[in-house]
Amino acid sequence: MSEWTTDTLHEHMCKMFSLTKEDIDDRFAAQAMATQKALESAQLAVDKAERLAEIRAETQDRLASERAKAQNEWRASLQDMTSTYLTQAQYDAAHQVLVEKIANLSHRHDTDLALVREAVGEHRGRSLGQGQIIIWIFLAVSSFISVAAIVLDLTIRH
């Protein structure tokens, strides 16, 4: 006969159920721990994603602010240019006045230069004539002195 009796079978089954329960409890605890770790990891990932989103939003806000500041500076510069720079029509009008003044000055310069050249030519002609007169007077006086010296020398020797 077999050694199994209802009591030993009951005891054996209780042991088996106890082991199975411990095994199920261990598995359940391990699964609960794994689930908890997964939830913690997921929460960390969510927190990190939120921080990155906040940083990205702050960066985008800062870049938008800098872009707006640069655009405002550009607009101010453009407004300054439009308020202080000459328009093409203003430039053309002022330029035409300057061209006319230069043309008038050039004509006056040419006229004055012609007058100066004429005066210089007359002066040179006079000075040449005066120089020639002085030379002729000098030659006449020298000739007269030479003739007088020769005559005086001849009269003294005789």
Summary of the structure (lengths in Angstrom):
residues: 158
radius of gyration: 62.8
end to end distance: 208.2
largest distance: 208.2
contacts: 299
relative contact order: 0.02
helix: 94%
strand: 0%
